[in-house]
């Protein structure tokens, strides 16, 4: 029962996120003032506004540590390390641990691994970092860093440097690195080893921005609602009705994954709990007559999962 409540709490939170996005969308459609991006108008100060316009970013983006300069509104230096990752499998009566290699820009703490012999480095030679252009404006309106940060995670980065520019970094700073497939590699790109590093540079470009936020003179601030702040920047010219679509699709996809995963998690928990009582191997199919109690329990919670998914689609399309 605790397992059901535990999973249901995550599902409820995902529904809450969906309702919050839908509320903000409806609130913005009903209350946002559409303003001209090319003119300054103080009559809408401290009110929710919607505007779309051409982006001006006269200053380049710079990563001084690597002497990198690029056009755009956000520059990303991504530093990844080749590491061990632990995978825990509890699908059987006993728990098993497997280890595989991954590239990650976050250090994985191998001291927490259940088995020895899979040691990861404890530090990186350089940090991953974002550089946000401080000169961005839409018409006379300044777009500050906190608003541009909302683009991170919702937009794809494109390669920021040419091969010649990467070669220059090798000549001036990273003499022991090589270039391959748009990365700078500390080891052999074809046969990486644990502890090897690869570095890439990406950027977000934008010819135009659509903004939904509170206007304060010629700047933008979060507009507070009972379901959270409205503070959105999106690439391109987008209708107000569709500004929230991408965020809603992401939240909807996450909610479906949580429902399905939670359902399987509950079923596995029931199977593991019943195994000592039934004495049947849980790896065999319930359709063969084994573990019938677990199979019936799975069917019992199926309507809950199906109901959640149906409700998700109702929220999404109505």
C-alpha positions as CSV (number, residue, x, y, z in Angstrom):
1,X,0.0,0.0,0.0
2,X,2.9,2.4,0.8
3,X,4.3,1.7,-2.7
4,X,1.0,2.6,-4.3
5,X,0.8,5.9,-2.4
6,X,4.5,6.6,-3.1
7,X,4.0,6.2,-6.9
8,X,0.7,8.0,-6.8
9,X,2.4,11.1,-5.3
10,X,4.7,11.3,-8.3
11,X,1.8,10.9,-10.7
12,X,-0.2,13.6,-8.9
13,X,2.8,16.0,-9.2
14,X,3.0,15.4,-12.9
15,X,-0.7,16.1,-13.2
16,X,-0.2,19.3,-11.2
17,X,2.5,20.4,-13.6
18,X,0.2,19.9,-16.6
19,X,-2.6,21.8,-15.0
20,X,-0.2,24.6,-14.1
21,X,1.0,25.0,-17.7
22,X,-2.6,24.9,-19.0
23,X,-3.6,27.5,-16.4
24,X,-0.8,29.8,-17.4
25,X,-1.6,29.4,-21.1
26,X,-5.3,30.3,-20.5
27,X,-4.3,33.2,-18.2
28,X,-1.9,34.6,-20.7
29,X,-4.4,34.4,-23.6
30,X,-7.0,36.2,-21.5
31,X,-4.8,38.8,-19.8
32,X,-1.6,39.4,-21.7
33,X,-1.3,42.8,-23.5
34,X,0.1,42.5,-27.1
35,X,2.6,45.2,-27.6
36,X,4.8,46.4,-30.5
37,X,8.3,45.1,-30.0
38,X,9.8,48.1,-31.8
39,X,8.4,50.8,-29.6
40,X,8.7,51.7,-25.9
41,X,5.4,52.1,-24.1
42,X,5.3,52.7,-20.4
43,X,1.6,52.3,-20.1
44,X,1.9,48.6,-19.6
45,X,4.5,48.6,-16.9
46,X,4.0,45.9,-14.2
47,X,1.5,44.1,-16.5
48,X,1.8,40.8,-18.4
49,X,2.8,41.5,-22.0
50,X,3.3,39.5,-25.2
51,X,5.6,40.6,-28.0
52,X,7.6,39.1,-30.9
53,X,10.4,40.9,-32.7
54,X,13.8,40.8,-34.2
55,X,16.8,40.1,-32.0
56,X,19.8,42.4,-31.8
57,X,23.0,41.1,-30.2
58,X,25.8,43.4,-31.1
59,X,28.4,41.9,-28.7
60,X,29.8,38.4,-29.4
61,X,29.8,35.6,-26.9
62,X,33.2,34.8,-25.4
63,X,34.7,32.0,-23.4
64,X,37.9,33.7,-22.2
65,X,39.4,30.6,-20.7
66,X,39.6,29.0,-24.2
67,X,39.8,32.3,-26.2
68,X,36.6,31.4,-28.0
69,X,34.3,33.9,-29.6
70,X,31.0,33.3,-31.4
71,X,27.9,35.0,-32.5
72,X,24.6,34.0,-30.8
73,X,22.7,34.5,-27.6
74,X,23.9,31.5,-25.6
75,X,27.3,29.7,-25.8
76,X,27.8,26.3,-24.2
77,X,31.2,24.8,-23.3
78,X,30.5,21.1,-22.6
79,X,33.1,19.0,-20.9
80,X,32.3,15.3,-20.7
81,X,34.3,12.5,-19.0
82,X,34.3,8.8,-20.0
83,X,33.1,7.0,-16.9
84,X,31.6,3.9,-15.4
85,X,27.9,3.9,-14.6
86,X,26.1,1.5,-12.3
87,X,22.8,-0.1,-13.3
88,X,20.7,-1.8,-10.7
89,X,18.3,-4.6,-11.7
90,X,15.7,-5.6,-9.2
91,X,13.4,-7.4,-11.6
92,X,14.3,-10.8,-10.2
93,X,14.1,-12.1,-6.7
94,X,17.8,-11.0,-6.2
95,X,19.3,-7.7,-7.0
96,X,22.0,-7.6,-9.6
97,X,24.5,-4.8,-10.6
98,X,26.0,-4.2,-14.0
99,X,28.4,-1.5,-15.1
100,X,28.8,0.2,-18.5
101,X,30.8,3.1,-20.0
102,X,29.1,6.4,-20.6
103,X,30.0,9.9,-21.5
104,X,28.7,12.4,-18.9
105,X,29.4,16.0,-18.1
106,X,28.5,15.2,-14.5
107,X,31.0,13.3,-12.4
108,X,29.7,9.9,-11.3
109,X,30.7,9.0,-7.7
110,X,32.1,5.5,-8.0
111,X,32.6,5.3,-4.2
112,X,28.9,4.5,-4.0
113,X,29.1,1.6,-6.3
114,X,28.3,-1.8,-4.8
115,X,31.2,-3.5,-6.5
116,X,34.9,-2.6,-6.5
117,X,37.1,-2.3,-9.6
118,X,35.0,0.4,-11.3
119,X,36.8,3.6,-10.4
120,X,35.9,7.0,-11.9
121,X,37.9,10.2,-11.8
122,X,37.1,12.6,-8.9
123,X,37.5,15.8,-10.9
124,X,37.4,17.3,-14.4
125,X,40.2,19.4,-16.0
126,X,37.6,22.0,-17.0
127,X,34.0,22.8,-16.1
128,X,31.0,22.8,-18.3
129,X,29.7,26.3,-18.5
130,X,27.0,28.5,-20.2
131,X,27.8,32.0,-21.4
132,X,24.8,34.3,-22.0
133,X,24.9,37.3,-24.1
134,X,24.3,40.5,-22.1
135,X,23.7,42.7,-25.1
136,X,20.5,41.1,-26.4
137,X,17.6,43.4,-27.1
138,X,14.2,43.1,-28.9
139,X,13.6,46.5,-30.3
140,X,14.3,48.9,-27.3
141,X,13.6,46.2,-24.8
142,X,16.5,44.6,-23.0
143,X,16.4,40.8,-22.6
144,X,18.3,39.9,-19.5
145,X,20.2,36.7,-18.7
146,X,17.5,35.2,-16.5
147,X,14.9,35.3,-19.4
148,X,17.4,33.9,-21.9
149,X,18.2,31.1,-19.5
150,X,14.6,29.8,-20.1
151,X,15.8,28.8,-23.6
152,X,18.3,26.3,-22.1
153,X,16.8,22.9,-22.2
154,X,14.0,23.8,-24.6
155,X,16.2,24.6,-27.6
156,X,18.8,22.6,-29.5
157,X,22.4,23.8,-29.6
158,X,24.2,24.0,-32.9
159,X,28.0,23.7,-33.4
160,X,29.6,27.0,-32.5
161,X,33.2,26.5,-33.9
162,X,34.6,25.4,-37.2
163,X,37.3,22.7,-37.5
164,X,39.9,25.5,-38.0
165,X,38.8,27.2,-34.8
166,X,39.0,23.9,-32.9
167,X,42.5,23.3,-34.3
168,X,43.6,26.7,-33.1
169,X,42.5,25.8,-29.5
170,X,44.7,22.7,-29.8
171,X,47.7,24.7,-30.9
172,X,47.3,27.4,-28.2
173,X,45.9,25.6,-25.2
174,X,45.3,21.8,-25.5
175,X,48.4,20.5,-27.2
176,X,47.7,16.9,-26.0
177,X,44.2,16.8,-27.5
178,X,43.0,15.8,-30.9
179,X,40.0,16.9,-33.0
180,X,37.4,14.5,-34.3
181,X,33.7,14.8,-35.1
182,X,33.4,18.3,-33.7
183,X,35.0,17.4,-30.3
184,X,38.4,17.9,-28.7
185,X,39.5,14.6,-27.3
186,X,42.2,13.9,-24.6
187,X,42.5,10.3,-25.6
188,X,41.8,8.0,-28.6
189,X,38.4,8.9,-30.0
190,X,38.0,5.4,-31.4
191,X,38.9,3.6,-28.2
192,X,38.2,5.9,-25.2
193,X,39.3,4.9,-21.7
194,X,37.9,5.8,-18.3
195,X,39.0,9.3,-17.4
196,X,39.3,10.5,-21.0
197,X,37.8,13.9,-21.7
198,X,36.0,15.4,-24.7
199,X,35.1,19.0,-25.1
200,X,32.5,20.6,-27.5
201,X,31.2,24.1,-28.0
202,X,27.5,24.8,-29.0
203,X,25.4,27.9,-29.3
204,X,21.8,29.0,-29.6
205,X,21.1,31.4,-32.4
206,X,17.9,33.5,-32.8
207,X,16.9,35.9,-35.5
208,X,13.7,36.7,-33.5
209,X,12.3,36.1,-30.0
210,X,8.8,35.7,-28.6
211,X,8.4,36.9,-25.0
212,X,5.7,36.5,-22.4
213,X,6.5,38.2,-19.1
214,X,5.9,41.2,-16.9
215,X,7.1,44.5,-18.4
216,X,9.1,46.8,-16.2
217,X,10.2,49.9,-18.1
218,X,12.3,48.4,-20.9
219,X,13.1,45.1,-19.1
220,X,11.2,41.9,-18.3
221,X,10.5,40.2,-15.0
222,X,8.5,37.1,-14.0
223,X,4.7,37.7,-13.8
224,X,3.4,35.9,-10.7
225,X,0.2,33.8,-10.8
226,X,-1.3,31.4,-8.3
227,X,0.1,28.5,-10.4
228,X,3.6,30.0,-10.6
229,X,5.4,32.7,-12.6
230,X,5.0,33.3,-16.3
231,X,8.4,34.1,-17.7
232,X,9.0,32.8,-21.2
233,X,11.3,33.4,-24.1
234,X,11.0,31.3,-27.3
235,X,12.9,31.4,-30.6
236,X,11.1,32.7,-33.6
237,X,7.7,34.5,-34.1
238,X,5.1,32.4,-32.3
239,X,1.4,33.0,-31.7
240,X,0.4,33.5,-28.0
241,X,-1.8,30.4,-28.2
242,X,1.2,28.2,-29.1
243,X,3.9,29.7,-26.8
244,X,3.2,27.1,-24.2
245,X,2.9,24.1,-26.6
246,X,6.4,22.9,-26.4
247,X,6.5,23.0,-22.6
248,X,3.2,21.2,-22.4
249,X,4.3,18.5,-24.7
250,X,7.4,17.9,-22.6
251,X,5.4,17.8,-19.4
252,X,2.8,15.5,-21.0
253,X,5.5,13.1,-22.2
254,X,7.1,13.1,-18.8
255,X,3.7,12.4,-17.2
256,X,3.1,9.4,-19.5
257,X,6.5,8.0,-18.6
258,X,5.9,8.4,-14.9
259,X,2.5,6.7,-15.1
260,X,3.8,3.7,-17.1
261,X,7.0,3.4,-15.0
262,X,5.0,3.7,-11.8
263,X,2.6,1.0,-12.8
264,X,5.5,-1.4,-13.6
265,X,7.2,-0.4,-10.4
266,X,4.1,-1.3,-8.4
267,X,3.8,-4.6,-10.2
268,X,7.4,-5.6,-9.6
269,X,7.1,-4.6,-5.9
270,X,4.0,-6.8,-5.6
271,X,5.8,-9.7,-7.3
272,X,8.9,-9.4,-5.1
273,X,6.6,-9.2,-2.0
274,X,4.6,-12.3,-2.9
275,X,7.6,-14.4,-4.0
276,X,8.5,-15.8,-0.6
277,X,4.8,-16.6,0.0
278,X,4.1,-18.3,-3.3
279,X,7.5,-20.0,-3.8
280,X,7.2,-19.5,-7.6
281,X,10.1,-18.2,-9.7
282,X,9.0,-14.7,-10.8
283,X,10.9,-14.9,-14.0
284,X,8.3,-17.2,-15.5
285,X,5.3,-16.0,-17.2
286,X,2.1,-15.7,-15.2
287,X,0.2,-17.1,-18.2
288,X,1.7,-20.5,-17.3
289,X,0.0,-20.6,-14.0
290,X,2.9,-19.4,-11.9
291,X,2.7,-16.4,-9.7
292,X,-1.1,-16.1,-10.2
293,X,-1.5,-13.8,-7.3
294,X,1.0,-11.3,-8.7
295,X,-0.7,-11.5,-12.1
296,X,-4.0,-10.8,-10.5
297,X,-2.5,-7.9,-8.6
298,X,-1.1,-6.5,-11.9
299,X,-4.6,-6.7,-13.4
300,X,-6.1,-5.0,-10.3
301,X,-3.9,-1.9,-10.7
302,X,-4.2,-1.8,-14.5
303,X,-7.4,0.3,-14.4
304,X,-5.6,2.9,-12.3
305,X,-2.8,3.2,-14.8
306,X,-5.2,3.2,-17.8
307,X,-7.4,5.8,-16.1
308,X,-4.4,8.0,-15.5
309,X,-3.3,7.8,-19.1
310,X,-6.9,8.5,-20.4
311,X,-7.0,11.5,-18.1
312,X,-3.7,12.7,-19.5
313,X,-5.2,12.6,-23.0
314,X,-8.4,14.3,-21.9
315,X,-6.3,17.2,-20.3
316,X,-4.1,17.4,-23.4
317,X,-6.9,17.7,-26.1
318,X,-9.9,19.2,-24.4
